[in-house]
Amino acid sequence: MGRSLTSGLLALLALSCASAGTCPSYLWECGGICQDLSSDEANCGACGVTCGLGQICSSGTCVLSCPEGSGDCSGVCRDLENDPYNCGACGEPCAEGARCFEGDCIPNCPDGYEDCSGICRNVASDPSNCGGCGLACDPGEVCFEGSCTFACPVPYIDCSGSCADLEIDHDHCGGCDVTCSAGEVCTAGACTTSCFEGLSMCSGACVDLERDPANCGSCGRACDTGDFCYDGACTAACPGGFADCSGTCRDLDSDRLNCGTCANECEDWEVCSSGACTVTCAPPLTNCSGVCSDTSHDPANCGACGAPCSPGEACVLGTCEPLEIGITTSCHAILDSGWSTGDGTYTIDPDGTGSGAPFSVYCDMTTDGGGWTLTYKVRSNISSSLNPWWNLVLPGSGSTFPTTLGVPTTSTEGPTASVRSSLYTLTVATEWLAALHDGSGAVVFEVSSGYSGTGGRGLRCFATGTCTTADQTCSTSSTDGHVLLNSLGGPILAGGTGYVCDVGWTDCSFCVDWSEIRTDPVAGGSSTNSIEYVGDSAIGMTTSTTYYFIR
């Protein structure tokens, strides 16, 4: 993904080389055309060396290109999730009689799966083994509850022939082919280590034993066709006040997944009240006209919703007090001191009594508890033909930090990496935030992280200026990136987590570059597993700006 030459650019470069008779140092002349021997499948490593079918050219060598989820084992693609002879890694066989399931050797297939020639198959949803081993559905059909049918019922989604409930399906959690890790379960469309209150784990899925007709009262206890599950017992009809939603009795007045009508799902931050989705706020926050407000510190809602402080006043413990702003080390320190008047420009003095003079910064005092200091801005308008992108956007210039959320006049705005690094050190910051604004200035995506490793370092490096190099890597844990807001769509909703990843390299010519949050640690892998939030023009968000903060 990271090293991709656009066909138009390649053609232009080839014509230029042919007319000049020479090639740039990183290209070779093959038959009068300049070629990249490191990635050209028709000239791999040397002119005229063509890779075979199913191979790609990587670093000048033809290698097998295996589909996602499988690995190249001595020139053969193996399913490392299910192959008992290559379980989790090439050449790692399971003991005799054991099965390979999700990359681990287990003595028996889990509940809901059957042993089909040594491989655990979910016969309730596998279109190749629907209802039993070897019972394949016809082309165009899907497998639902062990029977082949022409369409998946609501709220199930067709994922390559399997009907999947993206809210609870371990193998399709929040999106098709988004698989939870071993030891995780899928609940509310996100992979978690345990089920929410009121739900129970059944075969890797969090289910409601009180309402689920496939697991009514206990895991695997299915109601007869046409019956419903209510209070853990199968019944022929839903009781009064409940509606039939695809075979499940739902209270449309309070069910946030079926609010007012079947399949009308409230947003993550909403609850269903009297059949309508409304904002819910976790204590000590209060719902003020659809916005969660801390009435003990919010100058617009001080002590109660709609009770603003006057100019020159701050909200201290729910009471408007005369404002006496002091100068302290960071936006977070200002917030802790009770001097915040909301988002805006403040003066800080990171080195305190040291020789450095106080200076102005922009503080975000509301996002995720507030106290964020703006350090850098990056637009996604740099042409992919001007690579290496990382080298162009990381350095910064001057020593002045941004004081507004205005759009940069060039592609970046903010001080040099060394100045950002100094602020990061002096304020002892431990978190970084990237906020993506679209061309109208609206916030469409926000992700925070405290990860400081070498993989997927872009989020931290742009915010803190502590890095000089990059490569195509991801962070080490699926909880390293915390999605705070998401209007872009993709596999991770607001409140979810993912791997922090980067695509592209330092000093890489003709690379497509971006930063992303993923459900898997494969940088630049399947786009259905990722959310791209900053990069060059190839990602298609040329009017957007990403703002970087530290806290």
Summary of the structure (lengths in Angstrom):
residues: 551
radius of gyration: 27.5
end to end distance: 32.3
largest distance: 83.6
contacts: 1764
relative contact order: 0.08
helix: 10%
strand: 29%
